[in-house]
């Protein structure tokens, strides 16, 4: 695992129940502001033991290939999910 991936791991591991962030937010918190896609690749490879379901697209959409499971887990934490998207839990996107 690379240093960047270790940083992603730390950020995702420290997300608390009900906290939802974007791939880009994980990258930013890890100090790699333009690495949102790398976060997705990291979670695909190493995310099984991390709370991967708390990471969504910048617009709140869930991972297409795990939408049902991700929605179930988020709802169990009190997060509102509607039509494959997190509602009102996402931090504002920078413009």
N, C-alpha and C positions, 0 to 999 in steps of 0.2 A: 504494500500500500504506500502511495506517495504521501509527502507531507501535506499537500493540498487535500487529499482524500482523508487523511487523519483529522484535518481541521473540519471538513464536512461532517465526519463522524461525530466529532465533539458537539458541533452545533445541533445536529439532529438528535443525538442522545440526550441533550439538555432541554428539548422541547417538553413542555408540561401538558398534562391532560387538558384538552380543549383549545390548546394553542395551535393555530394554523398559520403557516408561512408559505411563501412561494419559493420555488427553486432559486430564483434570483436573490431572495432575502437570505437563504442559507448561504449562497455564494458570498454575498456582501458581509454577513456576520463572520464568515471564515476568512475575510480579507482578500477575496478573489471576485471583485465586483462584476466581472463580465463572464462568469463561468457557470451560468444557470444550466446550460446543457450538460456540463461536466457533473453537476449535482445529480441530474437525472441518470446519467450513466453510472455514477457511483452508487446510487440507490438500487439500480437494477442489479448491480453486481454484489453489493455488500449490505443492502438494506434489510434483509430478512430478520436480523436481530435488533433492528432499530425501529423506532416509531415512524416508519416511512409514510404512514397514512396521514400524518400531520403536514405533509409537504404537497402543495398543489401548484397548478399553473398560476401565473401572474394575474389572470382574470378570474381565479377561483375555481376553474374547471378541474375535475378529478382526472386521475390517470385513466386513459381510455381502456387499457387492458385489465385494470383492476378496479373499475368503477364501483361495482357492487360491494366488494369487500371493503374498499376505502370508505364508501358512504356508510356502511354498517358500523365500522369502527369509529368514525367521526361522530355519528349520531349517538353512539353509546357514551361519548364524552360530552354530550350536550351541544354539539355543533349542528347548526341547521344546514341541511343539504337539500337542494331542490333542483331537479332536472340536471343532475350530474355536476352541480356547482355549489360551492360553499357560499352561504348567504350571510352578509354583514359581519364576517369574522376576519376578513382580510385587511391587513394594514393598507393605507392609501398608497397607490403607486406614484412614484415621482414623475413629474411631467417634464 
